[in-house]
Amino acid sequence: DQQVKQNSPSLSVQEGRISILNCDYTNSMFDYFLWYKKYPAEGPTFLISISSIKDKNEDGRFTVFLNKSAKHLSLHIVPSQPGDSAVYFCAASGKNTDKLIFGTGTRLQVFP
Amino acid sequence: DVKVTQSSRYLVKRTGEKVFLECVQDMDHENMFWYRQDPGLGLRLIYFSYDVKMKEKGDIPEGYSVSREKKERFSLILESASTNQTSMYLCASSSIRGPNSYEQYFGPGTRLTVT
């Protein structure tokens, strides 16, 4: 049973436009959400996170939105750049655990 | 900067061989993790260790074992490698302290091929 889902395996966006990556979860006990970025042949790197007590967190070109009632979060990248082309994983964690549950990933391609 | 290193970037082994994957972190983190990444399946947790000599099974522990004799080092062992264990293996670590304790730091990965 997949508790964290990324239903779009891939996304293609033109440079300069907005990229929106989506993530859904089923466990209402999750209290912290993270986005990781992964280039081929490299390990994932942390991008941005959000606590369940917030509905938005922004860091430069990256903004994460959390809709707890819909159990949905999204990552907005604006403007998108070719260097953003990578696989993006969302992850969630609950109270009293140090483990993360990852989604299946979305491959973003930003073309000129 | 946190650094997590893995002993090999690429590894080719034969079916039935015993395989050791080593991971070392230099930030005195309490937690260490082993994942495998497969297309369409994301990152799946194999084993987790929260202290020296302590371990906890993840979602897919079958066919694997782990060892943590020192805080900085976490080893993944494939007792008898099989072709369905061909995958990208990722090690990660995290601290139990501080505001960013959820954040895990990953190594570069080991691409294991079992023939």
Interface residues (C-beta under 8 A of the other chain):
Chain A: Q6 P9 Y32 L34 Y36 A41 E42 G43 P44 T45 F46 S49 F89 A91 S93 D98 K99 L100 F102 G103 T104 G105
Chain B: V4 R9 N31 F33 Y35 G40 L41 G42 L43 R44 L45 F48 Y50 G58 L90 A92 S94 I96 N100 S101 Y102 E103 Q104 Y105 F106 G107 P108 G109 R111
